[in-house]
Amino acid sequence: MTDELQKIAASELELGMYVAQLDRPWTETPFLFQGFYIHHSDEIAELKRCCEYVFIDIARADSSASEAEGESRTITRVTSLRGPILAKTPPPAGRTRATYERAATVEYEMPAAKAVYEDTAKTTREIIKHLQESGVLNIDLAQQAVAQVMDSVLRNPDAMTWLTRMKRHDEYIYQHSVNSCVWGLAFGRHLGLDKESIYEIGLGCMLQDVGKTRLPAKLLNKPGSLTEIELRIMRSHVEHSVAIMNHTPGVTDRMLKMVQHHHERFDGSGYPDGLKGNGIPTFAKIGGMVDCYDALISPRSYAIQLTPYLALREIYTWRDNLFQPEVVEQFMQVVGVFPTGTVVELNTGAVGVVISQNESRRLRPRLMLILDEKKQRLSRFETVDLFYDNTWSDSSKFWIEKHVDAAAYGIDPQSLYL
């Protein structure tokens, strides 16, 4: 316990305090992230309900925190051991929500997914190169690639989403297209959309930044912030993308609107048209969400690469502003509180890597244990399921304590299956 942490009764909590620890495991409460600022009175009410006392970090108090008058906020939560708190998005009237069962384990699906991912990355390079040389988008190649990825995602999305973590600085434009496609397909699957809609989302996400092929490479790879002129040029990629898509057969109206508006933001601060709220097309909201997430977790010349866990925390702070809260919350269910590939430490001290999600219990995924309680590397990695495994599913004994830096323990999550 550091000197900065102070034990305080839940009844004495105030706005602006930073809650660092609870009097019980985080997984026994409905709070999503381990450590947060109290910005709203409903968070205090929830803490009073769950805890007798908490530990606050007095050095991180936010004296400027205030609750907007009359503003209604959703408590910082996604799921708890008592069951899912966020209901899945109900289908519009007249539409039946599709259900896609996992037809394969991540271990079984990984070899096929890896082959498809590599083939799709190669195909994407061909599409981009052909577009740069001829100005023509080869939609047939793109459609074939998306169909293959979609088949894998529908069987088990964890394999493909794991593969999105294979990053290389010099291939961002290709991998971002493929990874956005994967996340778009996984999002559509989670929402229970019909296969035609999922396919359109995947293809739209793959192609929504094709206009960047018409921008100077020097600008795309520039480290640091852009000047106002450079920013205007960068944003013009949307106009170029729309022009390319308008001259491409097989592009649907929903795909075109996704490409045109995936940089619009919920509060109206986006571009090119400053759309806000429900004025942003649904497919564009999905496209914008996955585009942002993959950018945050990718190595880029102009920004720090975040781990999936930290990227998700960042995005969560943007709900109600940059992104519609419901879109953020549903995407977090797709990714998981501890995304696939995240290195985590259990309450016992053991360290493992999240290898797949449990859709009904996002705080209790499947893990591959790498280090034992004394941080010694295991001679044989053990796969455990914190929800279904009889040995490990006892929530009173085992839970994820925190996300940890993989480099601190010399763990390379990408190498475990690849």
C-alpha positions as CSV (number, residue, x, y, z in Angstrom):
1,M,0.0,0.0,0.0
2,T,1.6,3.3,-1.1
3,D,1.5,6.5,1.0
4,E,-0.7,8.1,-1.6
5,L,-3.6,5.6,-1.0
6,Q,-6.0,6.5,1.7
7,K,-8.7,4.2,3.1
8,I,-12.1,5.9,3.1
9,A,-15.7,4.8,3.9
10,A,-17.9,4.6,0.8
11,S,-20.3,7.0,2.5
12,E,-17.6,9.7,2.5
13,L,-16.8,9.6,-1.2
14,E,-17.0,12.8,-3.2
15,L,-16.8,13.9,-6.9
16,G,-13.3,14.2,-8.2
17,M,-11.8,11.4,-6.1
18,Y,-9.7,8.7,-7.8
19,V,-10.7,5.2,-6.7
20,A,-7.6,3.0,-6.8
21,Q,-8.7,-0.1,-4.9
22,L,-11.8,-1.6,-3.5
23,D,-12.5,-3.7,-0.4
24,R,-13.2,-6.7,-2.6
25,P,-12.2,-8.0,-6.1
26,W,-13.1,-5.7,-9.0
27,T,-14.8,-8.7,-10.7
28,E,-17.4,-8.8,-7.9
29,T,-18.6,-5.3,-8.8
30,P,-20.1,-3.8,-11.9
31,F,-17.2,-1.5,-12.5
32,L,-15.4,-2.0,-15.8
33,F,-11.9,-0.6,-15.2
34,Q,-9.6,-1.0,-12.2
35,G,-9.1,2.6,-11.1
36,F,-11.3,5.5,-12.1
37,Y,-12.2,9.1,-11.3
38,I,-15.6,9.7,-9.7
39,H,-17.4,12.2,-12.0
40,H,-21.0,11.4,-11.3
41,S,-23.2,10.8,-8.3
42,D,-24.5,7.5,-9.6
43,E,-20.9,6.2,-9.4
44,I,-20.9,7.1,-5.7
45,A,-24.2,5.4,-5.2
46,E,-23.0,2.2,-6.9
47,L,-19.8,2.2,-4.7
48,K,-21.9,2.6,-1.6
49,R,-24.0,-0.3,-2.7
50,C,-21.0,-2.6,-3.4
51,C,-18.4,-1.6,-0.8
52,E,-18.1,-0.6,2.8
53,Y,-14.8,1.2,2.1
54,V,-12.4,1.9,-0.8
55,F,-8.8,3.2,-1.3
56,I,-8.5,6.6,-3.0
57,D,-5.3,8.0,-4.6
58,I,-5.1,11.4,-3.0
59,A,-2.3,12.5,-5.4
60,R,-4.7,12.0,-8.4
61,A,-7.7,13.9,-7.1
62,D,-9.5,16.0,-9.7
63,S,-10.7,19.2,-8.1
64,S,-12.3,20.3,-11.3
65,A,-14.6,17.3,-11.5
66,S,-18.3,18.2,-11.5
67,E,-21.5,16.6,-12.6
68,A,-23.4,18.4,-15.4
69,E,-26.6,19.7,-14.0
70,G,-29.6,17.5,-15.0
71,E,-27.3,15.2,-17.0
72,S,-28.1,11.5,-16.9
73,R,-25.0,9.2,-17.0
74,T,-24.6,5.4,-17.3
75,I,-22.5,3.9,-14.5
76,T,-19.0,2.8,-15.5
77,R,-19.8,-0.9,-16.1
78,V,-20.1,-3.6,-18.6
79,T,-20.6,-6.8,-16.8
80,S,-20.3,-8.5,-13.4
81,L,-20.3,-11.9,-11.9
82,R,-24.1,-11.5,-11.3
83,G,-24.7,-11.6,-15.0
84,P,-24.5,-9.3,-18.1
85,I,-25.5,-5.7,-17.3
86,L,-25.5,-4.4,-20.8
87,A,-28.3,-6.0,-22.8
88,K,-27.5,-6.9,-26.3
89,T,-28.8,-4.4,-28.8
90,P,-32.4,-5.3,-29.6
91,P,-33.2,-5.7,-33.3
92,P,-35.3,-3.1,-35.0
93,A,-39.0,-3.9,-35.2
94,G,-39.7,-6.5,-37.9
95,R,-36.1,-7.9,-37.9
96,T,-35.0,-11.1,-36.3
97,R,-31.7,-11.0,-34.6
98,A,-29.3,-13.6,-36.0
99,T,-27.4,-15.8,-33.6
100,Y,-24.0,-17.2,-34.7
101,E,-22.7,-20.0,-32.5
102,R,-19.0,-20.6,-32.2
103,A,-18.4,-23.5,-34.5
104,A,-14.8,-24.0,-33.6
105,T,-12.4,-23.3,-30.7
106,V,-9.7,-20.7,-31.2
107,E,-7.1,-23.4,-31.2
108,Y,-8.8,-25.3,-34.0
109,E,-9.6,-22.1,-36.0
110,M,-6.2,-20.5,-35.7
111,P,-4.4,-22.3,-38.5
112,A,-7.2,-21.6,-41.0
113,A,-7.5,-18.1,-39.8
114,K,-3.8,-17.5,-40.1
115,A,-3.7,-18.7,-43.7
116,V,-6.7,-16.5,-44.6
117,Y,-5.3,-13.5,-42.8
118,E,-2.0,-13.7,-44.7
119,D,-3.7,-14.3,-48.0
120,T,-6.0,-11.3,-47.4
121,A,-3.0,-9.1,-46.5
122,K,-1.3,-10.1,-49.7
123,T,-4.5,-9.4,-51.7
124,T,-4.9,-6.0,-50.0
125,R,-1.4,-5.1,-51.1
126,E,-2.3,-6.1,-54.7
127,I,-5.5,-4.0,-54.5
128,I,-3.7,-0.9,-53.2
129,K,-0.8,-1.3,-55.7
130,H,-3.2,-1.7,-58.6
131,L,-5.2,1.4,-57.4
132,Q,-2.1,3.5,-57.1
133,E,-0.9,2.5,-60.6
134,S,-4.2,2.5,-62.5
135,G,-6.6,4.6,-60.4
136,V,-9.1,1.6,-60.5
137,L,-10.3,-0.3,-57.5
138,N,-10.3,-4.1,-58.1
139,I,-13.6,-4.8,-56.2
140,D,-13.6,-8.4,-57.2
141,L,-10.4,-9.2,-55.3
142,A,-11.7,-7.2,-52.3
143,Q,-15.0,-9.1,-52.3
144,Q,-13.2,-12.5,-52.4
145,A,-10.9,-11.6,-49.5
146,V,-13.8,-10.3,-47.3
147,A,-15.8,-13.5,-47.9
148,Q,-12.9,-15.6,-46.7
149,V,-12.4,-13.5,-43.6
150,M,-16.1,-13.5,-42.8
151,D,-16.3,-17.2,-42.9
152,S,-13.6,-17.5,-40.2
153,V,-15.1,-14.7,-38.1
154,L,-18.5,-16.3,-38.1
155,R,-16.9,-19.6,-36.9
156,N,-14.9,-18.0,-34.2
157,P,-13.9,-14.3,-34.1
158,D,-11.2,-14.8,-31.5
159,A,-8.7,-16.3,-34.0
160,M,-8.9,-13.4,-36.5
161,T,-8.9,-10.7,-33.8
162,W,-5.8,-12.3,-32.3
163,L,-4.1,-12.0,-35.7
164,T,-4.8,-8.3,-35.9
165,R,-2.1,-7.8,-33.3
166,M,0.6,-8.7,-35.9
167,K,1.8,-5.2,-36.6
168,R,4.6,-3.8,-38.7
169,H,5.4,-0.1,-39.1
170,D,6.0,-0.3,-42.8
171,E,2.7,-2.1,-43.6
172,Y,0.2,0.1,-41.7
173,I,-1.9,1.0,-44.7
174,Y,-2.4,-2.7,-45.7
175,Q,-2.8,-4.1,-42.2
176,H,-5.2,-1.3,-41.1
177,S,-7.4,-2.2,-44.0
178,V,-7.4,-5.9,-43.2
179,N,-7.8,-5.4,-39.4
180,S,-10.6,-2.9,-39.8
181,C,-12.4,-5.5,-41.9
182,V,-11.9,-8.1,-39.2
183,W,-13.2,-5.9,-36.5
184,G,-16.1,-4.7,-38.6
185,L,-17.1,-8.3,-39.3
186,A,-16.8,-9.2,-35.6
187,F,-18.9,-6.2,-34.6
188,G,-21.6,-7.1,-37.1
189,R,-21.6,-10.7,-35.9
190,H,-22.0,-9.5,-32.3
191,L,-24.9,-7.3,-33.2
192,G,-26.7,-10.2,-34.8
193,L,-27.0,-8.6,-38.2
194,D,-27.9,-10.7,-41.2
195,K,-25.0,-12.0,-43.3
196,E,-25.5,-9.6,-46.1
197,S,-25.1,-6.6,-43.7
198,I,-22.1,-8.2,-42.0
199,Y,-20.5,-8.6,-45.4
200,E,-21.2,-5.0,-46.4
201,I,-19.7,-3.8,-43.1
202,G,-16.5,-5.9,-43.6
203,L,-16.0,-4.7,-47.2
204,G,-16.8,-1.1,-46.3
205,C,-14.3,-1.2,-43.4
206,M,-11.6,-2.7,-45.7
207,L,-12.1,0.1,-48.3
208,Q,-13.0,3.1,-46.2
209,D,-9.5,4.7,-46.4
210,V,-8.6,3.9,-50.0
211,G,-8.5,7.6,-50.7
212,K,-5.2,7.8,-48.8
213,T,-3.6,6.2,-51.9
214,R,-3.9,9.6,-53.5
215,L,-2.1,11.4,-50.8
216,P,1.7,12.0,-50.6
217,A,3.5,9.2,-48.8
218,K,5.6,11.8,-47.0
219,L,2.5,13.2,-45.4
220,L,1.1,9.8,-44.4
221,N,4.4,8.9,-42.7
222,K,5.1,12.2,-41.1
223,P,6.0,11.9,-37.4
224,G,4.5,14.4,-35.0
225,S,1.5,16.7,-35.4
226,L,0.3,18.1,-38.8
227,T,0.0,21.7,-39.7
228,E,-3.4,23.2,-40.6
229,I,-2.7,22.8,-44.3
230,E,-1.4,19.3,-43.9
231,L,-4.5,18.4,-41.8
232,R,-6.8,19.7,-44.6
233,I,-4.9,17.6,-47.1
234,M,-5.1,14.5,-44.9
235,R,-8.8,14.9,-44.4
236,S,-9.3,15.1,-48.2
237,H,-8.7,11.4,-48.3
238,V,-12.5,11.0,-47.6
239,E,-13.3,12.9,-50.7
240,H,-10.9,10.8,-52.7
241,S,-12.3,7.6,-51.2
242,V,-15.9,8.6,-52.1
243,A,-14.8,9.4,-55.7
244,I,-13.1,6.0,-56.0
245,M,-16.1,4.1,-54.6
246,N,-18.5,6.1,-56.8
247,H,-16.7,4.7,-59.9
248,T,-16.6,1.1,-58.6
249,P,-19.3,-1.3,-59.5
250,G,-20.8,-3.4,-56.7
251,V,-20.6,-0.7,-54.0
252,T,-23.8,-0.4,-52.1
253,D,-25.3,2.8,-50.8
254,R,-24.7,1.8,-47.2
255,M,-21.0,1.1,-47.9
256,L,-20.7,4.5,-49.6
257,K,-22.2,6.3,-46.6
258,M,-19.8,4.4,-44.3
259,V,-16.8,5.6,-46.4
260,Q,-18.1,9.1,-46.5
261,H,-19.0,9.5,-42.8
262,H,-16.8,7.2,-40.8
263,H,-14.9,10.3,-39.5
264,E,-18.0,12.0,-38.3
265,R,-18.3,12.2,-34.5
266,F,-21.2,11.9,-32.1
267,D,-20.8,15.5,-30.8
268,G,-20.6,17.0,-34.3
269,S,-16.8,17.6,-34.1
270,G,-15.9,15.2,-37.0
271,Y,-15.6,15.7,-40.7
272,P,-16.4,16.2,-43.6
273,D,-20.0,17.3,-42.9
274,G,-20.0,17.8,-39.1
275,L,-22.9,15.3,-38.7
276,K,-23.8,14.5,-35.1
277,G,-25.9,12.0,-33.1
278,N,-28.4,10.0,-35.1
279,G,-27.5,12.0,-38.2
280,I,-24.5,9.7,-38.6
281,P,-25.4,6.6,-40.6
282,T,-25.3,3.4,-38.5
283,F,-22.7,1.7,-40.7
284,A,-20.5,4.9,-40.5
285,K,-20.7,4.7,-36.7
286,I,-19.4,1.1,-36.8
287,G,-16.7,2.0,-39.3
288,G,-15.6,5.0,-37.3
289,M,-15.4,2.9,-34.1
290,V,-13.3,0.1,-35.6
291,D,-11.1,2.5,-37.5
292,C,-10.3,4.4,-34.3
293,Y,-9.6,1.3,-32.3
294,D,-7.3,-0.3,-34.8
295,A,-5.4,3.0,-35.2
296,L,-4.8,3.3,-31.5
297,I,-3.4,-0.3,-31.2
298,S,-1.2,0.0,-34.3
299,P,2.4,1.3,-34.6
300,R,2.3,4.7,-36.3
301,S,5.0,7.3,-37.0
302,Y,2.9,10.1,-35.4
303,A,1.5,8.5,-32.3
304,I,2.2,6.1,-29.4
305,Q,0.9,2.6,-29.9
306,L,-1.4,1.5,-27.1
307,T,-2.2,-1.9,-25.8
308,P,-5.7,-3.1,-26.6
309,Y,-6.6,-2.8,-23.0
310,L,-5.4,0.8,-22.7
311,A,-7.0,1.7,-26.1
312,L,-10.3,0.5,-24.8
313,R,-10.0,2.6,-21.7
314,E,-9.2,5.6,-23.9
315,I,-12.2,5.0,-26.1
316,Y,-14.4,4.6,-23.1
317,T,-13.6,8.2,-22.0
318,W,-14.8,9.4,-25.4
319,R,-18.4,8.0,-25.0
320,D,-21.0,10.7,-25.2
321,N,-18.5,12.9,-27.0
322,L,-16.7,11.4,-30.0
323,F,-18.8,8.2,-30.0
324,Q,-22.3,7.2,-29.1
325,P,-22.3,5.5,-25.7
326,E,-24.3,2.5,-27.0
327,V,-21.8,2.0,-29.8
328,V,-18.9,2.1,-27.4
329,E,-20.5,-0.3,-25.0
330,Q,-21.4,-2.8,-27.7
331,F,-17.9,-2.6,-29.2
332,M,-16.4,-3.3,-25.8
333,Q,-18.5,-6.5,-25.6
334,V,-16.9,-7.5,-29.0
335,V,-13.3,-6.8,-27.8
336,G,-13.7,-7.9,-24.2
337,V,-12.8,-6.0,-21.1
338,F,-9.4,-7.8,-21.4
339,P,-9.0,-8.1,-25.2
340,T,-7.6,-11.2,-26.8
341,G,-3.8,-11.1,-26.6
342,T,-3.8,-9.1,-23.4
343,V,-1.3,-10.1,-20.7
344,V,-3.0,-10.2,-17.3
345,E,-2.1,-11.1,-13.7
346,L,-4.4,-13.2,-11.5
347,N,-5.0,-12.5,-7.9
348,T,-2.7,-15.4,-7.1
349,G,0.2,-13.7,-8.9
350,A,0.2,-16.0,-11.9
351,V,0.5,-14.4,-15.3
352,G,-1.2,-15.4,-18.5
353,V,-2.4,-14.3,-21.9
354,V,-6.1,-13.9,-22.8
355,I,-6.7,-16.3,-25.8
356,S,-10.5,-16.1,-26.2
357,Q,-13.5,-14.5,-24.8
358,N,-16.6,-15.8,-22.9
359,E,-19.3,-13.8,-24.5
360,S,-21.6,-13.9,-21.4
361,R,-18.8,-13.2,-18.9
362,R,-16.3,-10.7,-20.4
363,L,-14.4,-10.5,-17.1
364,R,-13.7,-14.2,-17.1
365,P,-12.1,-15.2,-20.4
366,R,-9.9,-18.2,-21.3
367,L,-6.2,-17.8,-20.6
368,M,-3.0,-19.4,-21.4
369,L,-0.9,-19.4,-18.2
370,I,2.7,-18.5,-18.8
371,L,4.2,-17.7,-15.3
372,D,3.3,-19.3,-12.0
373,E,2.6,-17.5,-8.7
374,K,6.3,-16.8,-8.2
375,K,6.6,-15.4,-11.7
376,Q,8.6,-18.4,-12.9
377,R,8.0,-19.6,-16.4
378,L,5.9,-22.7,-16.6
379,S,7.6,-25.7,-18.4
380,R,4.2,-26.4,-20.0
381,F,1.7,-23.6,-20.7
382,E,-1.7,-24.4,-19.2
383,T,-4.9,-23.3,-20.8
384,V,-7.6,-22.4,-18.2
385,D,-11.1,-21.0,-18.5
386,L,-12.1,-18.6,-15.7
387,F,-15.8,-19.2,-16.4
388,Y,-16.3,-22.8,-17.5
389,D,-13.3,-24.7,-16.0
390,N,-14.3,-26.4,-12.8
391,T,-10.9,-25.9,-11.3
392,W,-10.6,-22.2,-12.2
393,S,-14.2,-20.9,-12.4
394,D,-14.6,-20.4,-8.6
395,S,-14.9,-16.6,-8.6
396,S,-14.2,-16.5,-4.8
397,K,-10.7,-17.9,-5.4
398,F,-9.5,-16.8,-8.9
399,W,-10.0,-13.6,-10.8
400,I,-8.0,-11.2,-13.1
401,E,-6.4,-8.7,-10.8
402,K,-4.9,-6.4,-13.5
403,H,-3.6,-5.9,-17.0
404,V,0.3,-6.0,-17.1
405,D,3.0,-4.9,-19.5
406,A,4.0,-8.0,-21.5
407,A,7.6,-6.6,-21.9
408,A,8.0,-6.6,-18.1
409,Y,7.9,-10.4,-18.1
410,G,9.5,-11.0,-21.5
411,I,6.2,-12.4,-23.0
412,D,5.4,-12.1,-26.7
413,P,1.6,-12.8,-27.0
414,Q,1.9,-13.0,-30.8
415,S,4.3,-15.9,-30.6
416,L,2.0,-18.2,-28.7
417,Y,-0.1,-19.5,-31.6
418,L,1.8,-18.1,-34.6
